[in-house]
């Protein structure tokens, strides 16, 4: 009786030969772009979305384009209610390329700036919900790999005890590390380097934490998730959630993984996998639902579908899309 169980577990965590493309889709996309912007403004590339504790939705978009450079009059950080009405915005003139977003246990908002220019970028910013800047990690406009510098930080996460984790590095040529700080911003440790072994990364693009305190890292260009304890010890590697650009774990330990770069073509990154949002449990690692990218059948070298992903308390899913430049909402229908 033990052998079939072991076989089933080995298949669950298999390498991408067994592409998880056919789980049921219990979601319906809300027609058109979700989230009403001020008159005269259009959506830019959007990779950052996260729910507030009161059910509203935080989004960071790139000022109507794929950069906020030259658009210092536009607020890239937006707060919407559940119906898509804009409640608040801020952050004009502060960002080059807003990329990752997180709401900490106290309701404060954290946003990464994954490019750098003169006097800004390569930083992680902490705001009050009203938009007051509380803290910045990294040096404005300075790329580096030290304890107080970043090079294109992709995402940020705050643990229940206040410790801060930053996924530092966008693309394979970045720092490819995870950096840990105290709640006050003091450096504690780092781990990771460029590679494909356990504990190594090629584009650590997203972070999430489950109820057990395990840190999930979307190791995008290695086509996998890596799971660590909060001291950087490697616990597991999962490939069944695709090529993860975005991660989110809800209060019920349901994992949402946004795959915006896989392709069904041969000789292409993660060939055989369809782009979309895979949903499953962090308890057993099983993929239970799959929301296909509406444009998955069109091969492009760039990104399509959701790159950032989040879910609200009602189980609705939000996909932040870089290539299509929009925020898409999926409503659970069964």
N, C-alpha and C positions, 0 to 999 in steps of 0.2 A: 504493500500500500504506500510505502514511502517514495518509491521511484516515480509514480505518476505525479505526486505532489511536487517533487523536486523538478520534474520536467516542466510542470505548469509554471512554477516560479521562474525557471530559466527562460521560458518563452516570454513571460511578462517583462523581463528586464533585458530582452535580447537587443543586439545591435540592430541598426536600421534596415536589416534585410526584411523584417516583418513590419512594413510601414503601417502605422495606425491611421488609416484614411477612411474607415467605413463605420465608425461608431455612429449611433443615431443622432440626429440633430433635432432637439426639442425646442429650438429657438426660431423666432421670426424676426427678420430685420425690419426696424422702423423705416418707412420710406424716406428717402432723401437724407440730407445731412441733419444730424441731431444737434441742437444747440443754436439759439438765435443770437447772432452777433449784432452790434450796433449798425445802424444804417450806413451803407457805403463801405463796410468792411467785409472782407472775405476770409475764409479759413486758409491758414498756411499749413505746412507740414506739422503733424501732431504725433508725438510719441509718448506723451505724458498724461495719464488720467488716473485719478484716485478718489474714492468716496470719502466724504467727511462723516464724522460720527452722527450728524443729524440727518444723513441721507442725501444731502446735496453732493454735487460732483465737481471736483477740482480738475481743471485741465490747463496745460501749458501748450501754447501753439506758437509757431515761429513767424508771427507778425505778418501774416498774409503771404509769405514766401517760404523758403527753406532757410531763412536766416533773419535775425532781428537787426543786423547791421544796416544802418541807414534808415531805420524806422523807430527812432527814439521817442516818437510821439505816441506809439502804440503800446498798450498793456498786454504782455504775453500771458499773464496768469489770470485765469477766468474761473469764476464760481457760478455754477448753474443749479437751479432747482431740478426736481425729478422730471419736470415737464419740459426742460430745456430752456427756461427763461434765465437770462443773465442777471445775476444778483450783484456781482462785485467784480472789479478787475484792478490790477496793479502791476508794477514791475517795469514800467516804461523806462528805457534807457539803461537797464541793469544787466541785460543778457545779450550774448552773442548767439547762442544756439541752445535754448532750453531743451532738456532731453529726458531726465528722469524726475519723478515726483513721488512724495511719500507724506502721509499724515501720521504724526507721532501719537503716542497714547494721550497726550495732553491737548490734541487738536491742532498743534502747530504744523505749518506746512514747510516741507523741505524740497528744494528744486536744484538739480544739477545743471551746470552750464558746461557743455561738452566740447566747446571750442574756445579759443582765446584770441584776443586782439589787444589793442592798446587800452590799458587800464581796466579791462574786464575779461571774464572768461576763465576757464580752468578752475572753477570754484563750486562749492556747495553752499547754498544760502538757506537760512532758517527764517521763516516769517511767522508773525502772529496771524490768526485768521483774518484780521483786518488789514494785513499788508505791511505791518511794521517790521523792518529788518531787525532780527534779534542776534544773529550770528552769521559769520561767513568763515568757512574752512577753505584753505588754500590761499595762494597769493594772486591777486587780480592780474590777469593777463600773462602770468608766468607759468610755463610748462616745466614740470620737474618730477622727480621720483623720490623726493625726500619725505620726511615726516610732516612737513607743512606745505607741500606742493603736490599738485595732481597734473596729469596729462590726459585731458579729455575724459573726465569722470562721467560715467554713463548712468549710474543709479545710486540711490542712498536709501538706507533703512535704519530705523531707530528701534532697538529692542525694548521690551517692557521695562527693563531696569534703567533705560536711558542711554545705554551704550550705542554708539553710532557706527554703522558699517557703510563704506563707500566702495562701489565697484569702479575701480580706476583703470580706464583704458577703453578707448573706442576704436575698433579695428584691430587687426593682428599686430600692428606695429606699436601699439600703446604699451602702457606699463604692465598690463595683464596681472593685476594684483587686487586683493581685497585689503582695505585699510580699516583698522578699528580705532575708535577714539572714545574717550569718556564723554559723559553728557555735557561737560564743559568745553569740549573740543581739544582736550589733551591727547596726544598720540599714545596709543597703547601698544599696537603691534601691526604687522602686515604679514600676508602670506601670498604665495603664488609667483609664477614666472611664466614666460612664454613656452608653450609646449602642449602635448596631448596626454601626458601621464596624469594620474590622480594628483590633484592639487595644483596642476598647471592649467593655464587658460589661453584661449585665443578669442579675445573679445568678450570679457565678462560683462554682459549687456544688461542684466536684470537681477534683482534681488527680491526674495520673499522669505517670510519666516512662519513656521507652523506653530501650533499650540504647545508643542514639546520644546520649542526654542531652537529647532534646527534651522540653519540658514541654507536656503536654496539659491544657487547661483546659475543663471542662464549663461552657459558657456557656448555662445552662439556659433562661432566658426568651428568648434569641435562637435557640433550637432548633438548637444547633450545638456542635461542638468547635472550639476555636482551638488552634493549635500554635505554640509560641515556642521560641527558643533561650533559654539561661539568662541572657541579658542583656536579655530582653524584646522582642527583635526578632520581629515576626510572620512566620511561615514559611508557614502554610497554614490554611485553614478547611474543615472537613468537616461535612456535614449528614447523611450516610448512616447515622449511628449514633443518630438520633432526637433526643429532647429529654433530654439527659443530666443525671440527678441524681447518679449515681455512676460512677466510672471506676476501672479496675484494669488494669494491664499486667503480664503474668507474665514469667518468665525467658526464654520463647521469643518474646517480642514479640507475644503474643496480647492483643488489647484486648477488655475486657469493659465494656459501657456499659449502665447501668441507666436505663431510661426509665419513670418512675413517674407522668408527668403528661400525656402525649399522649392524644389521644382520637380516635375514629373519627367523631365528630359534626361537622357543619359549624359554622363560626363559633366553634370551640373551639380553644385553643392546640394548634398543630401538627396540625390536622385531617387525617384520612386515615392517621395513624400509629397503630399498635396499641402499647399499653404492653407492656414486657417487657425482657429482657436480650439485647442484640445482641452477637455475638462475631465478631471478625475480626482481620485482621493490620494492624499499623502499618506494614508494609513496603509494601503495595499499597493499603491502605484498603478492601479488599473485606470485606463482611459475609458470613460463611460459615455462621453458625448463629444461630438466634433461639429464645429461650425465652419463650413468651408469658406475660404476666401471667395467672394463673389467673382473675382477675376482670376481664379487659380488656373483656369485653362489657358490663359494668355501668358506665354513665356516672355518674361522681361528680365533684364539683368539687374534691374533695380529692385525696390521693395514694393509689394502690394499688400492689401489687406491690413489687418491690425498689427502694429508693432508694439504699442502699449496696450495693456488690458486691465480691466477691473470689473468687479461685480458689486451691485448694491445689495441692500438687505432683503430685497424682494427676489433676488436671483437673476435680475436682468444684467446683461453683460454689455460693457462698453469697449469698443475697439478704437484706439487712437491710430490713425492711418497717416503715414508719412508720404507715400507716393501719391495716393488719391487726394491728399490734403483735406481731411475731414475727420469728424468724430461720428462713429456709427453706433447705434444702440440696437441690441438684440433683446427682445422680450421673450421670456419663457412662456411657452404655450401648452406644454404638457410635461 
